[in-house]
Structures are given as structure tokens and as C-alpha cells.
Amino acid sequence: MTETTAPRRPLAVFDIDNTLADTGHRQHFLEQRPRDWDGFFGAAPADPPLAPGVALAVESAADCEVVYLTGRPERCRADTADWLARHGLPEGRVWMRGDRDRRPARVTKLEVLRRIARGREVRVLVDDDQLVCQAARAAGFQVLLADWAAEAPELKSAQESERGSRT
């Protein structure tokens, strides 16, 4: 088989916030009204890694191409790429929401997931958002709920409301 005809590896799709990165230290930005999304995303480079998520991503890279599907806005791309590399995560494409996209994560992520699944097997989506997981499962995707982060009620509420953007 030549390189151009070799089958492409299946995809393992990982969320970032509260799946790979612990956002607990920046939740206070979402507790005020209006929510301080600039502060919330500006503090993301200081996120500690979530060991179970990082280990799963590294393990998945043995059999899959790892890609990242985050609700973080495009303006956070450089910080996000730096964070992933600094914490030893596999190299992979990072799919981000547009800076002005305020739709719920369950809508934006499913839209992108369907797009990246065209012509590729998506072996698993790993995400902490139950509504994202439910939507992906209903669309026929294999899903793993990332339940290893501490509860983040303000973040979960924000995911489905005014959305400054999120994971």
C-alpha cells in the first residue's frame, strides 16, 4: 500500500475544558453578572491537567488520530495549542468555535463532529457536557462522559445560556 492509499486511522475526539484541563480555578469569572468570559478564557493557560483525561488521550493516540473539539473561541487558539503541548497531549487538529458564535455547545459541537466524521470513523467523543454527550449519542456517535472533573455548575449553566463560548 502506498502512503496515499493507506487507510486513515479512526479519530478520538476530545473536549478540553473539564475533560483535559481543570477549570476550577477560573469558575469565579462565571459567577458574576455579567459573566466575565475574557477573564475566564484569559486564565485558561494556568489550568492544571486532569490526569484521567490526559492519560486517555495519550492512550488513544496508539490506535487513533487524536483531535480536539472545544467550545473555546478561536481567539484562544495560541494559548490552547501551548497548553496542549506543555502537558504532553498528542498533536492533533483543534476545532474551535468562532469568536462570535454564541450557540449552545450541544449544537456547535454536534455540527463540527458531523463535519469531521465525513469519510472518517469517529471511534469516540470524550466530553464532560452531558447535553453534548446526549446529542452525539443520539446522532449515532460512541461517547464517553468525562466525569472526572469537579462539578462546575456555573460553567454548565453558561454552556446552554448566553454563551461567551466554552468547551
Secondary structure, DSSP 8 states (H G I E B T S, - for coil): --TTTS----EEEE--BTTTB--GGGTHHHHSSS--HHHHHHTGGG--B-HHHHHHHHHHTTTSEEEEEEEEEGGGHHHHHHHHHHTT-----EEEE-TT--S-HHHHHHHHHHHHHTTS-EEEEEES-HHHHHHHHHTT--EEE---S---HHHHHHHTTT-S---
